[in-house]
Amino acid sequence: MHKINIEKSSFLEKCYKSDKIEVNSFHHQAIKKPAENFRVTATSEDRIIEAIEYKNILGVQWHPEQMNDVKFFKEYFKR
């Protein structure tokens, strides 16, 4: 587990009502440069991109399903 910093006005901030959360960490690769129009909405303490958003598309580096993060999925499907 490690902390991530969440950007204001992002889906993740609205979902968790916080600018920091802890997530699980299994990744060995990361996004270096997001695709055009995508917004970086979360980073780790060491500046690794942890989440990107564009319209109703959300990409995260962690595994909310393995964290039993019901809130994440409820909020996502409300979108």
N, CA, C and O of each residue as an XYZ file, in Angstrom:
316
protein
N       0.843     -1.180      0.000
C       0.000      0.000      0.000
C       0.885      1.239      0.000
O       1.970      1.250      0.582
N       0.398      2.278     -0.664
C       1.102      3.555     -0.645
C       0.100      4.674     -0.863
O      -1.000      4.442     -1.366
N       0.479      5.883     -0.486
C      -0.399      7.044     -0.618
C      -0.315      7.625     -2.021
O       0.728      7.598     -2.674
N      -1.458      8.154     -2.460
C      -1.476      8.915     -3.709
C      -2.104     10.282     -3.436
O      -2.929     10.442     -2.536
N      -1.694     11.249     -4.231
C      -2.234     12.607     -4.165
C      -3.241     12.772     -5.288
O      -2.952     12.468     -6.446
N      -4.421     13.253     -4.940
C      -5.528     13.371     -5.891
C      -5.750     14.836     -6.243
O      -5.746     15.705     -5.371
N      -5.944     15.096     -7.529
C      -6.181     16.452     -8.024
C      -7.602     16.924     -7.714
O      -8.550     16.140     -7.687
N      -7.711     18.223     -7.484
C      -9.023     18.832     -7.239
C      -9.909     18.720     -8.473
O      -9.427     18.718     -9.606
N     -11.197     18.629     -8.234
C     -12.225     18.570     -9.283
C     -12.127     17.322    -10.154
O     -12.629     17.315    -11.279
N     -11.503     16.290     -9.663
C     -11.421     15.038    -10.416
C     -12.508     14.080     -9.925
O     -13.093     14.275     -8.860
N     -12.762     13.051    -10.716
C     -13.690     12.010    -10.277
C     -13.236     11.423     -8.946
O     -14.049     11.211     -8.047
N     -11.930     11.160     -8.821
C     -11.427     10.536     -7.598
C     -11.643     11.415     -6.369
O     -11.970     10.911     -5.295
N     -11.462     12.725     -6.524
C     -11.705     13.618     -5.384
C     -13.181     13.590     -4.996
O     -13.516     13.569     -3.812
N     -14.049     13.589     -5.986
C     -15.485     13.525     -5.702
C     -15.854     12.190     -5.066
O     -16.680     12.139     -4.155
N     -15.250     11.125     -5.540
C     -15.530      9.781     -5.031
C     -15.103      9.640     -3.566
O     -15.886      9.200     -2.724
N     -13.874     10.011     -3.276
C     -13.310      9.781     -1.939
C     -13.431     10.987     -1.012
O     -13.170     10.881      0.186
N     -13.833     12.148     -1.573
C     -13.934     13.378     -0.781
C     -12.645     13.644     -0.009
O     -12.655     13.988      1.173
N     -11.533     13.468     -0.731
C     -10.217     13.639     -0.128
C      -9.198     13.922     -1.224
O      -9.425     13.618     -2.396
N      -8.070     14.508     -0.826
C      -6.998     14.725     -1.806
C      -5.863     13.719     -1.632
O      -4.846     13.801     -2.321
N      -6.038     12.759     -0.702
C      -5.060     11.688     -0.495
C      -5.791     10.411     -0.090
O      -6.717     10.439      0.721
N      -5.360      9.296     -0.668
C      -5.859      7.987     -0.236
C      -4.701      6.994     -0.306
O      -3.647      7.291     -0.869
N      -4.910      5.820      0.268
C      -3.941      4.732      0.140
C      -4.482      3.704     -0.830
O      -5.659      3.347     -0.795
N      -3.599      3.236     -1.696
C      -3.983      2.233     -2.690
C      -2.976      1.089     -2.668
O      -1.865      1.226     -2.156
N      -3.389     -0.039     -3.233
C      -2.458     -1.156     -3.337
C      -1.496     -0.913     -4.494
O      -1.752     -0.083     -5.366
N      -0.413     -1.630     -4.490
C       0.621     -1.377     -5.489
C       1.194     -2.689     -5.998
O       1.869     -3.420     -5.272
N       0.908     -2.970     -7.268
C       1.444     -4.178     -7.906
C       2.152     -3.849     -9.207
O       2.757     -4.727     -9.822
N       2.086     -2.605     -9.630
C       2.566     -2.272    -10.962
C       4.096     -2.246    -11.047
O       4.792     -1.940    -10.079
N       4.580     -2.574    -12.225
C       6.016     -2.477    -12.511
C       6.237     -1.607    -13.753
O       7.364     -1.455    -14.225
N       5.152     -1.046    -14.270
C       5.225     -0.108    -15.381
C       4.293      1.054    -15.058
O       3.388      0.925    -14.233
N       4.520      2.179    -15.709
C       3.680      3.348    -15.458
C       3.583      4.203    -16.710
O       4.374      4.053    -17.641
N       2.617      5.091    -16.722
C       2.448      6.028    -17.829
C       3.528      7.089    -17.728
O       3.722      7.697    -16.676
N       4.222      7.303    -18.825
C       5.233      8.370    -18.869
C       4.604      9.668    -19.360
O       4.820     10.736    -18.788
N       3.818      9.553    -20.436
C       3.155     10.715    -21.011
C       1.738     10.304    -21.409
O       1.563      9.456    -22.284
N       0.728     10.897    -20.775
C      -0.657     10.525    -21.105
C      -1.027     10.917    -22.535
O      -0.444     11.834    -23.113
N      -1.979     10.225    -23.076
C      -2.498     10.552    -24.403
C      -3.124     11.942    -24.381
O      -3.522     12.448    -23.332
N      -3.199     12.536    -25.550
C      -3.786     13.866    -25.690
C      -5.185     13.886    -25.084
O      -5.942     12.926    -25.227
N      -5.519     14.957    -24.420
C      -6.807     15.199    -23.769
C      -6.948     14.525    -22.404
O      -7.844     14.891    -21.643
N      -6.112     13.572    -22.074
C      -6.201     12.953    -20.758
C      -5.578     13.860    -19.711
O      -4.567     14.518    -19.956
N      -6.190     13.880    -18.563
C      -5.725     14.696    -17.443
C      -5.165     13.772    -16.369
O      -5.812     12.795    -15.992
N      -3.979     14.071    -15.880
C      -3.417     13.313    -14.759
C      -4.157     13.755    -13.505
O      -4.143     14.936    -13.159
N      -4.803     12.810    -12.822
C      -5.623     13.174    -11.663
C      -5.128     12.576    -10.354
O      -5.692     12.852     -9.295
N      -4.079     11.761    -10.414
C      -3.470     11.261     -9.180
C      -2.025     10.865     -9.453
O      -1.691     10.322    -10.506
N      -1.186     11.155     -8.476
C       0.233     10.778     -8.552
C       0.671     10.226     -7.202
O       0.089     10.535     -6.162
N       1.702      9.409     -7.247
C       2.276      8.892     -6.002
C       3.257      9.917     -5.444
O       3.573     10.915     -6.092
N       3.723      9.654     -4.249
C       4.675     10.567     -3.607
C       5.950     10.712     -4.448
O       6.602     11.754     -4.403
N       6.308      9.670     -5.214
C       7.500      9.736     -6.054
C       7.182     10.178     -7.493
O       7.966      9.948     -8.414
N       6.000     10.825     -7.665
C       5.587     11.489     -8.909
C       5.178     10.523    -10.037
O       5.080     10.942    -11.191
N       4.944      9.273     -9.731
C       4.451      8.327    -10.736
C       2.972      8.611    -10.967
O       2.222      8.831    -10.016
N       2.555      8.605    -12.222
C       1.148      8.825    -12.556
C       0.344      7.613    -12.084
O       0.625      6.477    -12.468
N      -0.649      7.872    -11.254
C      -1.479      6.807    -10.689
C      -2.892      6.780    -11.263
O      -3.570      5.755    -11.190
N      -3.346      7.910    -11.840
C      -4.685      7.938    -12.431
C      -4.743      8.997    -13.520
O      -4.113     10.051    -13.435
N      -5.529      8.675    -14.554
C      -5.792      9.623    -15.635
C      -7.294      9.608    -15.918
O      -7.972      8.606    -15.694
N      -7.799     10.745    -16.417
C      -9.217     10.853    -16.723
C      -9.419     11.629    -18.020
O      -8.664     12.543    -18.351
N     -10.449     11.237    -18.731
C     -10.912     11.979    -19.905
C     -12.381     11.646    -20.096
O     -12.736     10.499    -20.368
N     -13.225     12.646    -19.955
C     -14.679     12.457    -20.044
C     -15.098     11.333    -19.105
O     -14.895     11.446    -17.896
N     -15.679     10.249    -19.626
C     -16.109      9.164    -18.739
C     -15.096      8.012    -18.679
O     -15.422      6.921    -18.211
N     -13.873      8.256    -19.153
C     -12.818      7.238    -19.119
C     -11.925      7.510    -17.920
O     -11.500      8.640    -17.684
N     -11.652      6.459    -17.174
C     -10.796      6.556    -15.995
C      -9.801      5.413    -16.038
O     -10.181      4.257    -16.224
N      -8.530      5.731    -15.867
C      -7.497      4.709    -15.788
C      -6.758      4.852    -14.467
O      -6.327      5.947    -14.106
N      -6.612      3.744    -13.747
C      -5.896      3.774    -12.468
C      -4.815      2.696    -12.457
O      -4.942      1.661    -13.111
N      -3.759      2.958    -11.707
C      -2.643      2.021    -11.618
C      -2.859      0.946    -10.556
O      -2.163     -0.069    -10.554
N      -3.804      1.155     -9.668
C      -4.029      0.186     -8.598
C      -5.208     -0.717     -8.947
O      -5.794     -0.598    -10.023
N      -5.548     -1.615     -8.035
C      -6.610     -2.596     -8.261
C      -7.703     -2.440     -7.207
O      -7.668     -3.107     -6.173
N      -8.693     -1.544     -7.470
C      -9.754     -1.342     -6.486
C     -10.563     -2.620     -6.221
O     -11.099     -2.805     -5.128
N     -10.646     -3.489     -7.221
C     -11.399     -4.734     -7.030
C     -10.731     -5.635     -5.998
O     -11.416     -6.393     -5.312
N      -9.423     -5.569     -5.876
C      -8.716     -6.377     -4.885
C      -8.727     -5.738     -3.500
O      -8.375     -6.375     -2.507
N      -9.132     -4.479     -3.447
C      -9.231     -3.768     -2.178
C     -10.675     -3.793     -1.658
O     -10.976     -3.211     -0.617
N     -11.563     -4.475     -2.397
C     -12.991     -4.476     -2.065
C     -13.507     -3.041     -1.916
O     -14.259     -2.728     -0.992
N     -13.094     -2.194     -2.828
C     -13.424     -0.775     -2.794
C     -14.786     -0.538     -3.438
O     -14.876     -0.062     -4.570
N     -15.826     -0.873     -2.714
C     -17.190     -0.767     -3.214
C     -17.526      0.680     -3.567
O     -18.200      0.929     -4.566
N     -17.071      1.625     -2.768
C     -17.348      3.043     -3.017
C     -16.873      3.462     -4.413
O     -17.591      4.158     -5.131
N     -15.678      3.042     -4.790
C     -15.119      3.364     -6.100
C     -16.071      2.930     -7.210
O     -16.387      3.712     -8.106
N     -16.521      1.690     -7.145
C     -17.373      1.164     -8.211
C     -18.765      1.783     -8.197
O     -19.331      2.042     -9.259
N     -19.328      2.026     -7.018
C     -20.647      2.674     -6.951
C     -20.587      4.067     -7.573
O     -21.463      4.440     -8.354
N     -19.563      4.828     -7.231
C     -19.437      6.178     -7.764
C     -19.145      6.153     -9.262
O     -19.678      6.972    -10.011
N     -18.307      5.224     -9.699
C     -17.973      5.148    -11.111
C     -19.218      4.856    -11.955
O     -19.417      5.474    -13.000
N     -20.045      3.929    -11.510
C     -21.214      3.563    -12.320
C     -22.330      4.586    -12.243
O     -23.274      4.517    -13.030
N     -22.253      5.535    -11.318
C     -23.210      6.644    -11.266
C     -22.933      7.644    -12.385
O     -23.825      8.393    -12.783
N     -21.695      7.660    -12.897
C     -21.277      8.658    -13.891
C     -22.091      8.604    -15.140
O     -21.856      9.382    -16.064
